[in-house]
Amino acid sequence: MWFEGNPWSEGHRIRTFEWVWGLDEQGALWFDPLLITRNYDAERMPPEPPDSDDKREWDSPELWSGYVGCLMEPLDYHGFPVATPGSPFSLTAAEPRVLTLDPLPEPPNTRHAFQLQLLGHDTCADHRFVVTRQPDGRHRIDWTARIALVYAGDEEYKYAFRAELHDCVPLHVTYPSEMRPDEAHEALAAVVDVPERFVPAVAHTRPVLSYARPISAPPARRWPWRSLGARRRPRSG
C-alpha cells in the first residue's frame, strides 16, 4: 500500500485484508472490506528530513511511526453497495469491475463509507475499487482514494493512497439476523453469478454464507488475523 509522497516510496505491506460481503434487508449486496497495514516502519526507518518552512507532517518518518500503522474499515459496519436483484456482481467475468464511491467535491456533512486511521482519525473519499479476475479464479483488487488529514485540522484532500491486493477471495457473506440460511442463500442468488460457491457457516458466533473456492483454484492466501478485525459485526439493519 502506497501513500503518495510519504517517506516510504516503496510502500507498506498489508498485514490483514478481509473481503467481507453483506446482504441487507432489501436484498442488495455490499462490500465491507477491512484493511490493516504492517507498522509503517516495519521494513526500515527513513532519516528525518531537516526542518524547513515548507516541511509537512506528511514528510516526517517519526510522526508516521508514532501512529504505528493504517487501519481502514467500513463506517457503521457497512461499506458500499455493489449489486441489486437483477443487476448481479460477477465473480467469473473476465473484464474488470470498476466501483466508485464518495466522489469529490462532496456536499457538507457527508457521511463517508470508510473510516481511516492513518495519522490519527483522518478521512478518505473519492474511492476507486477495481476488481479483476485472475487466471486461477481468485481476484486482484486495486484500490485508490484521496485523503484529508482532518486529525491535524486539514480538511482538504491533498493526499492519496493506492493499495494493490492479489489472490483475493470473498471471506463470507453476512445477512440480517431475521433471515434463515436458506433465505439468505436465495437472496444471494439474485445478486451473485455463482451462489453455489457459498455455503452456510458461522463467523464470530453469527450465521454467514462462507465462500467455498472452486476445486481448480489454489487455497486462498491466509492473511494474518489481528484483533482489530474482531470489532466487526454482521449486518443487522
C-alpha positions as CSV (number, residue, x, y, z in Angstrom):
1,M,0.0,0.0,0.0
2,W,1.4,3.4,-1.0
3,F,0.7,6.8,0.4
4,E,1.6,9.2,-2.3
5,G,4.7,11.2,-1.4
6,N,5.2,9.8,2.2
7,P,8.7,8.8,3.4
8,W,8.3,5.2,2.2
9,S,8.3,5.3,-1.6
10,E,8.4,1.5,-1.7
11,G,5.1,1.4,0.2
12,H,3.9,-0.6,3.1
13,R,3.0,-4.3,3.4
14,I,-0.6,-5.4,4.1
15,R,-1.0,-7.2,7.5
16,T,-4.7,-8.0,7.1
17,F,-7.2,-7.8,4.3
18,E,-10.7,-9.2,4.7
19,W,-13.0,-9.1,1.7
20,V,-16.3,-9.4,3.6
21,W,-19.6,-9.1,1.8
22,G,-23.0,-8.4,3.2
23,L,-26.7,-8.6,2.3
24,D,-29.2,-6.0,3.5
25,E,-33.0,-6.3,4.1
26,Q,-33.7,-5.2,0.5
27,G,-31.5,-7.9,-0.9
28,A,-28.7,-5.6,-2.1
29,L,-25.1,-6.9,-1.9
30,W,-22.5,-4.8,-0.1
31,F,-18.7,-4.9,0.1
32,D,-17.4,-4.4,3.7
33,P,-13.6,-4.7,3.3
34,L,-11.2,-4.3,6.2
35,L,-7.5,-3.4,5.5
36,I,-4.7,-3.1,8.0
37,T,-1.1,-2.4,7.1
38,R,2.0,-3.6,8.9
39,N,3.7,-1.0,11.1
40,Y,4.8,2.0,8.9
41,D,8.5,1.4,9.9
42,A,8.4,-2.4,9.8
43,E,10.8,-2.6,6.8
44,R,13.0,0.4,7.5
45,M,13.0,3.8,9.2
46,P,14.0,6.7,6.8
47,P,16.0,9.6,8.1
48,E,14.1,12.6,9.4
49,P,14.3,15.5,6.8
50,P,15.8,18.7,8.1
51,D,13.4,21.3,9.5
52,S,12.3,23.9,7.0
53,D,9.4,26.3,6.4
54,D,7.8,24.0,3.9
55,K,8.2,20.7,5.8
56,R,4.9,18.9,6.2
57,E,3.8,16.5,8.8
58,W,3.3,14.1,5.9
59,D,7.1,14.2,5.3
60,S,8.1,13.1,8.8
61,P,9.0,9.4,9.4
62,E,9.0,10.0,13.2
63,L,5.4,11.3,13.0
64,W,4.3,8.3,10.9
65,S,5.9,5.7,13.1
66,G,4.2,7.3,16.1
67,Y,0.8,6.3,14.6
68,V,2.1,2.7,14.1
69,G,0.1,1.6,11.0
70,C,-3.0,2.2,8.9
71,L,-6.5,0.8,9.6
72,M,-9.3,1.3,7.1
73,E,-12.7,-0.2,7.7
74,P,-16.4,0.5,6.9
75,L,-18.0,3.2,8.9
76,D,-21.0,2.0,11.0
77,Y,-20.1,-1.6,9.9
78,H,-21.2,-1.3,6.3
79,G,-19.2,-0.4,3.3
80,F,-20.8,0.3,-0.1
81,P,-23.4,-1.4,-2.4
82,V,-22.2,-3.3,-5.4
83,A,-25.3,-5.3,-6.7
84,T,-29.0,-5.4,-6.5
85,P,-31.5,-8.1,-7.6
86,G,-31.5,-8.2,-11.4
87,S,-28.0,-6.5,-11.6
88,P,-25.7,-9.1,-10.0
89,F,-22.0,-8.9,-9.3
90,S,-20.0,-11.4,-11.4
91,L,-17.1,-13.4,-9.9
92,T,-16.4,-15.1,-13.2
93,A,-16.4,-12.1,-15.6
94,A,-13.1,-11.6,-17.4
95,E,-13.4,-7.8,-17.7
96,P,-12.6,-5.8,-14.6
97,R,-15.4,-4.3,-12.5
98,V,-14.9,-0.7,-11.6
99,L,-16.7,0.6,-8.5
100,T,-16.6,4.2,-7.3
101,L,-17.9,5.9,-4.2
102,D,-17.8,9.1,-2.1
103,P,-16.9,11.3,-5.1
104,L,-15.3,14.7,-4.8
105,P,-16.3,17.5,-4.4
106,E,-18.6,16.4,-1.6
107,P,-21.6,18.1,-0.1
108,P,-21.4,19.4,3.6
109,N,-21.8,16.9,6.4
110,T,-21.1,13.9,4.1
111,R,-21.1,10.6,5.9
112,H,-18.2,8.6,4.4
113,A,-18.3,4.9,3.6
114,F,-15.0,4.2,5.4
115,Q,-13.2,5.4,8.5
116,L,-9.4,5.8,8.3
117,Q,-6.8,5.7,11.0
118,L,-3.7,7.0,9.3
119,L,-2.0,9.9,11.2
120,G,-4.8,9.9,13.7
121,H,-8.5,9.7,12.7
122,D,-8.4,11.0,9.2
123,T,-10.8,11.0,6.2
124,C,-10.8,9.2,2.9
125,A,-13.1,9.8,-0.1
126,D,-13.2,9.6,-3.9
127,H,-12.6,5.8,-3.9
128,R,-12.0,3.7,-7.0
129,F,-12.2,0.0,-6.3
130,V,-11.3,-2.2,-9.3
131,V,-11.9,-6.0,-9.1
132,T,-10.1,-8.1,-11.7
133,R,-10.4,-11.9,-12.1
134,Q,-7.0,-13.7,-12.1
135,P,-6.5,-16.8,-14.3
136,D,-6.8,-19.0,-11.2
137,G,-10.2,-17.7,-10.3
138,R,-9.1,-15.5,-7.5
139,H,-9.1,-11.7,-7.8
140,R,-6.8,-8.8,-7.8
141,I,-8.2,-5.6,-6.2
142,D,-6.7,-2.2,-6.9
143,W,-8.0,0.4,-4.5
144,T,-7.3,4.2,-4.6
145,A,-8.7,7.2,-2.8
146,R,-8.0,10.7,-1.7
147,I,-7.0,11.6,1.9
148,A,-7.7,14.6,4.2
149,L,-5.6,14.8,7.4
150,V,-8.6,16.0,9.5
151,Y,-7.0,14.9,12.7
152,A,-4.4,17.6,12.1
153,G,-7.2,20.1,11.2
154,D,-6.7,20.0,7.4
155,E,-10.0,19.2,5.6
156,E,-8.6,19.4,2.1
157,Y,-8.0,16.2,0.2
158,K,-4.3,16.9,-0.6
159,Y,-3.0,13.3,-0.3
160,A,-3.8,9.9,-1.8
161,F,-3.3,6.2,-1.3
162,R,-3.1,3.2,-3.6
163,A,-3.5,-0.4,-2.4
164,E,-2.7,-3.4,-4.6
165,L,-4.1,-6.7,-3.4
166,H,-3.6,-10.1,-5.0
167,D,-5.2,-13.6,-4.6
168,C,-8.4,-12.2,-3.0
169,V,-11.5,-14.3,-2.4
170,P,-14.6,-13.4,-0.5
171,L,-14.3,-14.3,3.2
172,H,-18.0,-14.7,3.8
173,V,-21.4,-13.0,3.4
174,T,-23.2,-11.6,6.4
175,Y,-27.0,-11.2,6.3
176,P,-29.8,-9.8,8.6
177,S,-30.5,-11.8,11.7
178,E,-34.1,-12.4,10.8
179,M,-33.1,-14.3,7.7
180,R,-32.8,-18.1,7.7
181,P,-29.7,-19.5,5.9
182,D,-31.9,-20.8,3.0
183,E,-33.5,-17.3,2.7
184,A,-30.1,-15.7,2.7
185,H,-28.8,-18.1,0.0
186,E,-31.9,-17.4,-2.1
187,A,-31.3,-13.6,-1.8
188,L,-27.6,-14.1,-2.6
189,A,-28.6,-16.0,-5.8
190,A,-30.2,-12.8,-7.1
191,V,-27.1,-10.7,-6.8
192,V,-24.2,-13.1,-7.5
193,D,-23.5,-15.2,-10.6
194,V,-22.1,-18.2,-8.7
195,P,-24.2,-18.6,-5.5
196,E,-23.4,-22.3,-5.3
197,R,-19.9,-21.4,-4.1
198,F,-21.3,-20.1,-0.8
199,V,-22.3,-22.4,2.0
200,P,-23.8,-21.9,5.5
201,A,-21.2,-21.4,8.2
202,V,-20.6,-19.4,11.4
203,A,-18.3,-16.5,11.9
204,H,-17.9,-14.7,15.3
205,T,-20.9,-16.8,16.6
206,R,-23.2,-15.5,13.9
207,P,-24.5,-17.4,10.8
208,V,-23.0,-16.4,7.5
209,L,-22.6,-17.8,4.0
210,S,-18.9,-18.8,3.6
211,Y,-17.1,-18.9,0.3
212,A,-16.0,-22.3,-0.9
213,R,-13.3,-21.9,-3.5
214,P,-13.6,-23.8,-6.8
215,I,-11.8,-27.2,-6.8
216,S,-9.4,-26.0,-9.5
217,A,-8.3,-22.9,-7.6
218,P,-5.4,-23.0,-5.1
219,P,-6.0,-22.2,-1.5
220,A,-6.7,-18.6,-0.7
221,R,-3.9,-16.6,0.9
222,R,-4.1,-16.7,4.7
223,W,-3.9,-13.1,5.8
224,P,-2.7,-12.9,9.4
225,W,-5.5,-12.2,11.8
226,R,-5.4,-9.2,14.1
227,S,-7.7,-8.4,17.0
228,L,-8.8,-5.1,15.4
229,G,-10.9,-7.0,13.0
230,A,-12.9,-8.6,15.8
231,R,-14.9,-5.3,16.2
232,R,-16.8,-6.1,13.0
233,R,-20.3,-7.5,13.2
234,P,-22.7,-8.9,10.7
235,R,-25.2,-6.5,9.1
236,S,-28.4,-6.3,11.1
237,G,-30.1,-3.3,9.6
